[in-house]
């Protein structure tokens, strides 16, 4: 047995702390249809990225995000710390999934983590 340190702390009694980085948000709201303006915004964003094939819808869910990061924070940015009603839309093009997030407006944010 390891003797206690002068502070009375026994190092052999330490426990490891598992720290995980949050992954992509799982659908937490109900499945919803993608409004035409949001679908058009996704298609336009993909085209701007050089993706010209038609996307196929994988899932779309209404989500209340915990803040303005929409479940996909970027290092070095500050976000509104308030609940944000929005949605998550996942599409696939040529076997590649694209995870789009929306807040209150029709501007998509591609989550790339």
C-alpha atoms as one frame of an Amber mdcrd trajectory, in Angstrom:
protein
   0.000   0.000   0.000   1.223   3.465  -0.870   1.587   5.664   2.184  -0.597
   8.775   2.252   1.007  12.046   1.260   1.437  14.723   3.923  -1.913  16.241
   2.953  -3.608  12.936   3.797  -4.227  12.226   0.107  -3.724   8.619  -0.940
  -2.628   8.650  -4.636  -3.623   4.998  -5.070  -7.221   6.025  -4.414  -7.322
   8.337  -7.449  -9.899   7.592 -10.089  -9.531   8.355 -13.748 -11.944  10.821
 -15.248 -13.167   9.974 -18.711 -13.637  13.136 -20.732 -15.435  12.902 -24.030
 -15.911  15.461 -26.732 -19.528  15.745 -27.783 -20.170  14.282 -31.197 -22.794
  15.275 -33.686 -26.217  15.881 -32.173 -28.596  12.984 -32.391 -32.177  13.759
 -33.367 -33.954  14.929 -30.232 -37.106  16.393 -31.698 -39.808  15.046 -33.878
 -39.220  14.228 -37.521 -40.382  17.096 -39.712 -40.475  17.947 -43.395 -37.802
  20.262 -44.681 -39.342  23.582 -45.761 -38.636  24.391 -49.441 -36.552  27.479
 -48.560 -34.274  25.390 -46.341 -33.955  22.609 -48.927 -33.028  25.207 -51.570
 -30.449  26.678 -49.167 -28.879  23.231 -48.661 -28.725  22.607 -52.423 -27.157
  26.057 -52.941 -24.593  25.479 -50.178 -23.620  22.107 -51.634 -23.284  23.657
 -55.111 -21.033  26.383 -53.672 -18.856  23.553 -52.327 -18.675  21.962 -55.779
 -21.214  19.221 -55.028 -23.540  19.165 -58.014 -25.337  15.818 -57.655 -28.826
  15.905 -56.146 -28.855  15.336 -52.373 -31.028  12.637 -50.834 -32.699  13.273
 -47.497 -31.512  10.980 -44.695 -33.308  12.654 -41.773 -34.790  15.947 -40.627
 -35.747  16.745 -37.055 -36.948  19.783 -35.183 -34.479  20.516 -32.391 -34.244
  23.110 -29.678 -30.525  23.825 -29.515 -29.014  24.760 -26.156 -27.255  27.801
 -27.656 -26.397  29.622 -30.867 -23.731  27.059 -31.804 -26.576  24.806 -32.980
 -24.884  21.763 -31.499 -21.741  22.288 -33.543 -19.464  24.839 -31.866 -16.318
  26.058 -33.591 -13.228  26.830 -31.497 -12.656  30.526 -30.921 -16.244  31.625
 -31.549 -18.718  32.970 -29.027 -22.384  31.983 -29.225 -25.693  33.244 -27.918
 -26.403  31.463 -24.647 -30.125  30.927 -25.093 -32.374  28.194 -26.389 -32.657
  28.299 -30.179 -35.484  26.548 -31.996 -34.271  25.044 -35.238 -33.694  21.817
 -37.064 -31.075  19.322 -38.147 -31.141  18.015 -41.708 -28.858  15.196 -42.826
 -28.472  14.563 -46.542 -26.282  12.208 -48.528 -24.639  12.871 -51.888 -22.528
  10.230 -53.626 -22.229   8.279 -50.364 -21.068  11.291 -48.303 -23.257  12.541
 -45.445 -23.721  16.247 -44.873 -25.055  17.374 -41.485 -26.829  20.732 -41.751
 -28.066  22.798 -38.824 -30.595  25.617 -38.868 -31.520  28.124 -36.216 -34.508
  30.409 -36.534 -33.764  31.451 -40.122 -33.184  29.621 -43.394 -29.396  29.922
 -43.365 -27.778  26.474 -43.185 -24.663  25.730 -41.157 -22.732  22.638 -42.196
 -21.453  20.761 -39.166 -18.113  19.237 -40.146 -16.912  17.586 -36.952
